[in-house]
Amino acid sequence: MAFSESERKEIDDLLRPLCERVPERLRDKLRVEYEIEEHTVTLNERRPVHFDPTRWTTLGIARFRYARTKDEWQLYWQRASGKWQVYGSPSSDLAPLVALVRDDENGAFWG
């Protein structure tokens, strides 16, 4: 079962502040957005392609996967190879994992 409306609202409430980190005046050059697919939420950085500014590239920042059977979220970071790797311990609550991305003490998400 995909996320319920209340779960989607909670996801939006937690991730929207990360997306709004980019000032409005710069959003024609850089955006932070998230997408939901099944039980996965991916936070992405988007930029216009240098040689064709009508197209945008997407680079993963963080991925959150929810295992309904375990009632736990797992956080992933994207390696330079493009592969996603587990980051930290699972949590029954999404908020502390979003805080790990926001604070990024190890530079794994924001560089």
CNS distance restraints for C-alpha pairs under 8 A (distance, minus, plus):
assign (resid   1 and name CA) (resid  38 and name CA) 7.71 0.50 0.50
assign (resid   2 and name CA) (resid  38 and name CA) 5.14 0.50 0.50
assign (resid   2 and name CA) (resid  39 and name CA) 6.13 0.50 0.50
assign (resid   3 and name CA) (resid   7 and name CA) 5.64 0.50 0.50
assign (resid   3 and name CA) (resid   8 and name CA) 6.08 0.50 0.50
assign (resid   3 and name CA) (resid  38 and name CA) 7.23 0.50 0.50
assign (resid   3 and name CA) (resid  39 and name CA) 6.83 0.50 0.50
assign (resid   4 and name CA) (resid   8 and name CA) 6.14 0.50 0.50
assign (resid   5 and name CA) (resid   9 and name CA) 6.16 0.50 0.50
assign (resid   6 and name CA) (resid  10 and name CA) 6.27 0.50 0.50
assign (resid   7 and name CA) (resid  11 and name CA) 6.21 0.50 0.50
assign (resid   8 and name CA) (resid  12 and name CA) 6.11 0.50 0.50
assign (resid   9 and name CA) (resid  13 and name CA) 6.06 0.50 0.50
assign (resid  10 and name CA) (resid  14 and name CA) 6.23 0.50 0.50
assign (resid  11 and name CA) (resid  15 and name CA) 6.01 0.50 0.50
assign (resid  11 and name CA) (resid  94 and name CA) 7.91 0.50 0.50
assign (resid  12 and name CA) (resid  16 and name CA) 5.46 0.50 0.50
assign (resid  13 and name CA) (resid  17 and name CA) 7.47 0.50 0.50
assign (resid  14 and name CA) (resid  18 and name CA) 7.87 0.50 0.50
assign (resid  14 and name CA) (resid  95 and name CA) 6.67 0.50 0.50
assign (resid  14 and name CA) (resid  98 and name CA) 6.98 0.50 0.50
assign (resid  15 and name CA) (resid  19 and name CA) 6.55 0.50 0.50
assign (resid  15 and name CA) (resid  34 and name CA) 7.46 0.50 0.50
assign (resid  15 and name CA) (resid  98 and name CA) 7.22 0.50 0.50
assign (resid  16 and name CA) (resid  20 and name CA) 6.18 0.50 0.50
assign (resid  17 and name CA) (resid  21 and name CA) 6.44 0.50 0.50
assign (resid  18 and name CA) (resid  32 and name CA) 7.26 0.50 0.50
assign (resid  18 and name CA) (resid 102 and name CA) 6.80 0.50 0.50
assign (resid  19 and name CA) (resid  31 and name CA) 7.17 0.50 0.50
assign (resid  19 and name CA) (resid  32 and name CA) 4.61 0.50 0.50
assign (resid  19 and name CA) (resid  33 and name CA) 5.54 0.50 0.50
assign (resid  19 and name CA) (resid  34 and name CA) 7.68 0.50 0.50
assign (resid  20 and name CA) (resid  24 and name CA) 7.97 0.50 0.50
assign (resid  20 and name CA) (resid  32 and name CA) 7.40 0.50 0.50
assign (resid  21 and name CA) (resid  32 and name CA) 7.87 0.50 0.50
assign (resid  22 and name CA) (resid  26 and name CA) 6.65 0.50 0.50
assign (resid  22 and name CA) (resid  27 and name CA) 6.66 0.50 0.50
assign (resid  22 and name CA) (resid  30 and name CA) 7.17 0.50 0.50
assign (resid  22 and name CA) (resid  31 and name CA) 6.58 0.50 0.50
assign (resid  22 and name CA) (resid  32 and name CA) 7.09 0.50 0.50
assign (resid  23 and name CA) (resid  27 and name CA) 6.71 0.50 0.50
assign (resid  26 and name CA) (resid  30 and name CA) 6.08 0.50 0.50
assign (resid  26 and name CA) (resid  31 and name CA) 7.98 0.50 0.50
assign (resid  27 and name CA) (resid  31 and name CA) 5.31 0.50 0.50
assign (resid  29 and name CA) (resid  47 and name CA) 5.69 0.50 0.50
assign (resid  29 and name CA) (resid  48 and name CA) 6.28 0.50 0.50
assign (resid  30 and name CA) (resid  45 and name CA) 7.12 0.50 0.50
assign (resid  30 and name CA) (resid  46 and name CA) 5.75 0.50 0.50
assign (resid  30 and name CA) (resid  47 and name CA) 4.90 0.50 0.50
assign (resid  30 and name CA) (resid  48 and name CA) 7.55 0.50 0.50
assign (resid  31 and name CA) (resid  45 and name CA) 5.81 0.50 0.50
assign (resid  31 and name CA) (resid  46 and name CA) 5.03 0.50 0.50
assign (resid  31 and name CA) (resid  47 and name CA) 6.59 0.50 0.50
assign (resid  32 and name CA) (resid  43 and name CA) 7.07 0.50 0.50
assign (resid  32 and name CA) (resid  44 and name CA) 5.62 0.50 0.50
assign (resid  32 and name CA) (resid  45 and name CA) 4.63 0.50 0.50
assign (resid  32 and name CA) (resid  46 and name CA) 6.15 0.50 0.50
assign (resid  33 and name CA) (resid  43 and name CA) 5.84 0.50 0.50
assign (resid  33 and name CA) (resid  44 and name CA) 5.32 0.50 0.50
assign (resid  33 and name CA) (resid  45 and name CA) 6.54 0.50 0.50
assign (resid  33 and name CA) (resid  46 and name CA) 7.44 0.50 0.50
assign (resid  34 and name CA) (resid  41 and name CA) 6.70 0.50 0.50
assign (resid  34 and name CA) (resid  42 and name CA) 5.37 0.50 0.50
assign (resid  34 and name CA) (resid  43 and name CA) 4.27 0.50 0.50
assign (resid  34 and name CA) (resid  44 and name CA) 5.79 0.50 0.50
assign (resid  35 and name CA) (resid  41 and name CA) 5.66 0.50 0.50
assign (resid  35 and name CA) (resid  42 and name CA) 5.39 0.50 0.50
assign (resid  35 and name CA) (resid  43 and name CA) 6.72 0.50 0.50
assign (resid  35 and name CA) (resid  44 and name CA) 7.96 0.50 0.50
assign (resid  36 and name CA) (resid  40 and name CA) 5.79 0.50 0.50
assign (resid  36 and name CA) (resid  41 and name CA) 4.53 0.50 0.50
assign (resid  36 and name CA) (resid  42 and name CA) 6.56 0.50 0.50
assign (resid  37 and name CA) (resid  41 and name CA) 6.44 0.50 0.50
assign (resid  39 and name CA) (resid  65 and name CA) 5.82 0.50 0.50
assign (resid  39 and name CA) (resid  66 and name CA) 5.31 0.50 0.50
assign (resid  39 and name CA) (resid  67 and name CA) 7.29 0.50 0.50
assign (resid  40 and name CA) (resid  63 and name CA) 6.95 0.50 0.50
assign (resid  40 and name CA) (resid  64 and name CA) 5.70 0.50 0.50
assign (resid  40 and name CA) (resid  65 and name CA) 4.49 0.50 0.50
assign (resid  40 and name CA) (resid  66 and name CA) 6.40 0.50 0.50
assign (resid  41 and name CA) (resid  63 and name CA) 5.73 0.50 0.50
assign (resid  41 and name CA) (resid  64 and name CA) 5.12 0.50 0.50
assign (resid  41 and name CA) (resid  65 and name CA) 6.44 0.50 0.50
assign (resid  42 and name CA) (resid  60 and name CA) 6.96 0.50 0.50
assign (resid  42 and name CA) (resid  61 and name CA) 7.55 0.50 0.50
assign (resid  42 and name CA) (resid  62 and name CA) 5.91 0.50 0.50
assign (resid  42 and name CA) (resid  63 and name CA) 4.37 0.50 0.50
assign (resid  42 and name CA) (resid  64 and name CA) 6.33 0.50 0.50
assign (resid  43 and name CA) (resid  60 and name CA) 6.15 0.50 0.50
assign (resid  43 and name CA) (resid  61 and name CA) 5.44 0.50 0.50
assign (resid  43 and name CA) (resid  62 and name CA) 5.15 0.50 0.50
assign (resid  43 and name CA) (resid  63 and name CA) 6.13 0.50 0.50
assign (resid  44 and name CA) (resid  58 and name CA) 6.27 0.50 0.50
assign (resid  44 and name CA) (resid  59 and name CA) 5.53 0.50 0.50
assign (resid  44 and name CA) (resid  60 and name CA) 4.44 0.50 0.50
assign (resid  44 and name CA) (resid  61 and name CA) 5.18 0.50 0.50
assign (resid  44 and name CA) (resid  62 and name CA) 7.13 0.50 0.50
assign (resid  45 and name CA) (resid  58 and name CA) 5.77 0.50 0.50
assign (resid  45 and name CA) (resid  59 and name CA) 5.15 0.50 0.50
assign (resid  45 and name CA) (resid  60 and name CA) 6.23 0.50 0.50
assign (resid  45 and name CA) (resid  61 and name CA) 6.43 0.50 0.50
assign (resid  46 and name CA) (resid  56 and name CA) 6.22 0.50 0.50
assign (resid  46 and name CA) (resid  57 and name CA) 5.53 0.50 0.50
assign (resid  46 and name CA) (resid  58 and name CA) 4.64 0.50 0.50
assign (resid  46 and name CA) (resid  59 and name CA) 6.41 0.50 0.50
assign (resid  47 and name CA) (resid  56 and name CA) 5.26 0.50 0.50
assign (resid  47 and name CA) (resid  57 and name CA) 5.42 0.50 0.50
assign (resid  47 and name CA) (resid  58 and name CA) 6.83 0.50 0.50
assign (resid  48 and name CA) (resid  52 and name CA) 7.19 0.50 0.50
assign (resid  48 and name CA) (resid  53 and name CA) 4.81 0.50 0.50
assign (resid  48 and name CA) (resid  54 and name CA) 6.75 0.50 0.50
assign (resid  48 and name CA) (resid  55 and name CA) 5.67 0.50 0.50
assign (resid  48 and name CA) (resid  56 and name CA) 4.09 0.50 0.50
assign (resid  48 and name CA) (resid  57 and name CA) 6.05 0.50 0.50
assign (resid  49 and name CA) (resid  53 and name CA) 5.17 0.50 0.50
assign (resid  49 and name CA) (resid  54 and name CA) 7.44 0.50 0.50
assign (resid  49 and name CA) (resid  55 and name CA) 5.65 0.50 0.50
assign (resid  49 and name CA) (resid  56 and name CA) 5.33 0.50 0.50
assign (resid  49 and name CA) (resid  57 and name CA) 6.01 0.50 0.50
assign (resid  60 and name CA) (resid  78 and name CA) 6.34 0.50 0.50
assign (resid  61 and name CA) (resid  77 and name CA) 6.54 0.50 0.50
assign (resid  61 and name CA) (resid  78 and name CA) 6.50 0.50 0.50
assign (resid  61 and name CA) (resid 109 and name CA) 5.35 0.50 0.50
assign (resid  61 and name CA) (resid 110 and name CA) 7.09 0.50 0.50
assign (resid  62 and name CA) (resid  75 and name CA) 7.13 0.50 0.50
assign (resid  62 and name CA) (resid  76 and name CA) 5.78 0.50 0.50
assign (resid  62 and name CA) (resid  77 and name CA) 4.98 0.50 0.50
assign (resid  62 and name CA) (resid  78 and name CA) 6.67 0.50 0.50
assign (resid  62 and name CA) (resid 101 and name CA) 7.24 0.50 0.50
assign (resid  62 and name CA) (resid 109 and name CA) 6.49 0.50 0.50
assign (resid  63 and name CA) (resid  75 and name CA) 5.82 0.50 0.50
assign (resid  63 and name CA) (resid  76 and name CA) 5.00 0.50 0.50
assign (resid  63 and name CA) (resid  77 and name CA) 6.47 0.50 0.50
assign (resid  63 and name CA) (resid  84 and name CA) 7.86 0.50 0.50
assign (resid  64 and name CA) (resid  73 and name CA) 6.44 0.50 0.50
assign (resid  64 and name CA) (resid  74 and name CA) 5.63 0.50 0.50
assign (resid  64 and name CA) (resid  75 and name CA) 4.72 0.50 0.50
assign (resid  64 and name CA) (resid  76 and name CA) 6.33 0.50 0.50
assign (resid  65 and name CA) (resid  73 and name CA) 5.48 0.50 0.50
assign (resid  65 and name CA) (resid  74 and name CA) 5.26 0.50 0.50
assign (resid  65 and name CA) (resid  75 and name CA) 6.64 0.50 0.50
assign (resid  66 and name CA) (resid  71 and name CA) 7.15 0.50 0.50
assign (resid  66 and name CA) (resid  72 and name CA) 5.76 0.50 0.50
assign (resid  66 and name CA) (resid  73 and name CA) 4.44 0.50 0.50
assign (resid  66 and name CA) (resid  74 and name CA) 6.51 0.50 0.50
assign (resid  67 and name CA) (resid  71 and name CA) 5.70 0.50 0.50
assign (resid  67 and name CA) (resid  72 and name CA) 5.48 0.50 0.50
assign (resid  67 and name CA) (resid  73 and name CA) 6.36 0.50 0.50
assign (resid  68 and name CA) (resid  72 and name CA) 6.76 0.50 0.50
assign (resid  71 and name CA) (resid  92 and name CA) 5.82 0.50 0.50
assign (resid  72 and name CA) (resid  90 and name CA) 6.11 0.50 0.50
assign (resid  72 and name CA) (resid  91 and name CA) 5.24 0.50 0.50
assign (resid  72 and name CA) (resid  92 and name CA) 4.19 0.50 0.50
assign (resid  72 and name CA) (resid  93 and name CA) 7.01 0.50 0.50
assign (resid  73 and name CA) (resid  90 and name CA) 5.42 0.50 0.50
assign (resid  73 and name CA) (resid  91 and name CA) 5.16 0.50 0.50
assign (resid  73 and name CA) (resid  92 and name CA) 5.85 0.50 0.50
assign (resid  73 and name CA) (resid  93 and name CA) 6.76 0.50 0.50
assign (resid  73 and name CA) (resid  94 and name CA) 6.18 0.50 0.50
assign (resid  74 and name CA) (resid  86 and name CA) 7.19 0.50 0.50
assign (resid  74 and name CA) (resid  87 and name CA) 7.70 0.50 0.50
assign (resid  74 and name CA) (resid  88 and name CA) 7.93 0.50 0.50
assign (resid  74 and name CA) (resid  89 and name CA) 6.88 0.50 0.50
assign (resid  74 and name CA) (resid  90 and name CA) 4.57 0.50 0.50
assign (resid  74 and name CA) (resid  91 and name CA) 6.59 0.50 0.50
assign (resid  74 and name CA) (resid  97 and name CA) 7.82 0.50 0.50
assign (resid  75 and name CA) (resid  86 and name CA) 5.99 0.50 0.50
assign (resid  75 and name CA) (resid  87 and name CA) 5.43 0.50 0.50
assign (resid  75 and name CA) (resid  88 and name CA) 6.87 0.50 0.50
assign (resid  75 and name CA) (resid  89 and name CA) 7.71 0.50 0.50
assign (resid  75 and name CA) (resid  90 and name CA) 7.03 0.50 0.50
assign (resid  75 and name CA) (resid  97 and name CA) 6.38 0.50 0.50
assign (resid  76 and name CA) (resid  84 and name CA) 5.83 0.50 0.50
assign (resid  76 and name CA) (resid  85 and name CA) 5.13 0.50 0.50
assign (resid  76 and name CA) (resid  86 and name CA) 4.37 0.50 0.50
assign (resid  76 and name CA) (resid  87 and name CA) 5.00 0.50 0.50
assign (resid  77 and name CA) (resid  84 and name CA) 5.54 0.50 0.50
assign (resid  77 and name CA) (resid  85 and name CA) 5.47 0.50 0.50
assign (resid  77 and name CA) (resid  86 and name CA) 6.56 0.50 0.50
assign (resid  77 and name CA) (resid  87 and name CA) 6.21 0.50 0.50
assign (resid  77 and name CA) (resid 108 and name CA) 6.67 0.50 0.50
assign (resid  77 and name CA) (resid 109 and name CA) 6.56 0.50 0.50
assign (resid  78 and name CA) (resid  82 and name CA) 5.79 0.50 0.50
assign (resid  78 and name CA) (resid  83 and name CA) 5.65 0.50 0.50
assign (resid  78 and name CA) (resid  84 and name CA) 4.45 0.50 0.50
assign (resid  78 and name CA) (resid  85 and name CA) 6.26 0.50 0.50
assign (resid  78 and name CA) (resid 109 and name CA) 7.89 0.50 0.50
assign (resid  79 and name CA) (resid  83 and name CA) 5.50 0.50 0.50
assign (resid  79 and name CA) (resid  84 and name CA) 6.16 0.50 0.50
assign (resid  79 and name CA) (resid  85 and name CA) 6.96 0.50 0.50
assign (resid  91 and name CA) (resid  96 and name CA) 7.58 0.50 0.50
assign (resid  91 and name CA) (resid  97 and name CA) 7.34 0.50 0.50
assign (resid  93 and name CA) (resid  97 and name CA) 7.72 0.50 0.50
assign (resid  94 and name CA) (resid  98 and name CA) 6.33 0.50 0.50
assign (resid  95 and name CA) (resid  99 and name CA) 6.21 0.50 0.50
assign (resid  96 and name CA) (resid 100 and name CA) 6.34 0.50 0.50
assign (resid  97 and name CA) (resid 101 and name CA) 6.60 0.50 0.50
assign (resid  98 and name CA) (resid 102 and name CA) 6.14 0.50 0.50
assign (resid  99 and name CA) (resid 103 and name CA) 5.92 0.50 0.50
assign (resid 100 and name CA) (resid 104 and name CA) 5.63 0.50 0.50
assign (resid 100 and name CA) (resid 105 and name CA) 7.59 0.50 0.50
assign (resid 101 and name CA) (resid 109 and name CA) 6.22 0.50 0.50
assign (resid 104 and name CA) (resid 108 and name CA) 6.46 0.50 0.50
assign (resid 104 and name CA) (resid 109 and name CA) 6.20 0.50 0.50
assign (resid 104 and name CA) (resid 110 and name CA) 6.84 0.50 0.50
assign (resid 107 and name CA) (resid 111 and name CA) 4.80 0.50 0.50
